[in-house]
Amino acid sequence: MPVARPSPVFFDNLPRWLALIVSCAVMSQLLKWLHMPAGAFIGPMAVAIVFGVRVGGLRLPKRLFKLGQGVVGCLIAQTMTVAVMLKILDGWPVMLLATAITLLLSLIVGIILVRYGGLPGTTAAWGTTPGAAAAMVAMAEEADADPRIVAAMQYVRVVCVVLVGALVSHWLGSGASGTEQQSEALTFDLTTLGSFLATLAIIASGVWLIDRRMPAGALLGPMIIGTLLHVSGLVEIVLPHVMLEIAYGVIGCYVGLRFDRETVHYVLRALKWMLLASMMLIAMCALSAWLLESLMDTHFLSAYLATSPGGLDSMTIIAIDTHADVGLVVALQALRLFTVVLVGPAMARFIARFARTT
């Protein structure tokens, strides 16, 4: 009976992978030196976009992406305390209002894009709907929309939101990372090692148990399990800084490598409309953040990141890096994600009605 041999594809691409890893590490350290918030995420994402478009042939396994999200989910859980949870419960009416405003704004932008951008109705609808990008692409594929265009629209907006969010955070937020300070003081004794192993178990179990049962489950699963165990005092979540940087880099690379030549050429005609729609939505959400700031007595940076139409993972990374109100950011982003899962198909059908018939 013949023995199966490993595929030579990985070894053929080994020089490319090494070049990508080294370039990501260099860019990450450069942005860190420049005090750019979430540089460990933005740097690898920018490098991976260049590799995806100019080099091609590289695809990061989705399992690594999900594990990276799981690490971020545990990082979110680590920031949750009883005081933060009580603040979220106390402000839920305002959060519902902010979520409704964001969805209404995305609805308006989607109608404009589908009317004047020349894209198919349901495809443009899913592309402009703010939520976890991977979840939106999966749901769009189930609704018979073109997943390539939806992915391009979602990730173009993610890039715009992350870059604008990082710049706003650089101007308004503090430069030091709280996670970095915690990890610098981390020394592994038997107690810490046990907590670290428990953290790994939370990540693995959260990704495995919940990922297939809800959109963005790889992120929300460890976040939910970790929060329950952390707030109850049963488990102390331990995340070394190097582990966080690897997770950030994996998520950034996965997003960046989705931009290949075929996709870019396919959507090049409508790229200006995608960028315009992204910037319009970002600007409108910034106005809603100003309203949220006055209603909840919070810092504008926290309100901006909470209402920003990016992914839950990327906005959380920036929020933690700049000492923003992580509880508010996570609560609003997660609430919007769950709402989009419920009303997304109806929103897509409504936006599609405004498509031009030629």
Secondary structure, 3 states (H helix, E strand, C coil): CCCCCCCCHHHHCHHHHHHHHHHHHHHHHHHHHCCCCCHHHHHHHHHHHHHHHHHCCCCCCHHHHHHHHHHHHHHHHHHCCHHHHHHHHHCHHHHHHHHHHHHHHHHHHHHHHHHHCCCCHHHHHHHHCCCCHHHHHHHHHHCCCCHHHHHHHHHHHHHHHHHHHHHHHHHHCCCCCHHHHHHHCCCCCHHHHHHHHHHHHHHHHHHHHHHHHCCCHHHHHHHHHHHHHHHHCCCCCCCCHHHHHHHHHHHHHHHHHCCCHHHHHHHHHHHHHHHHHHHHHHHHHHHHHHHHHHHHCCCHHHHHHHHCCCCHHHHHHHHHHCCCCHHHHHHHHHHHHHHHHHHHHHHHHHHHCCCCCC
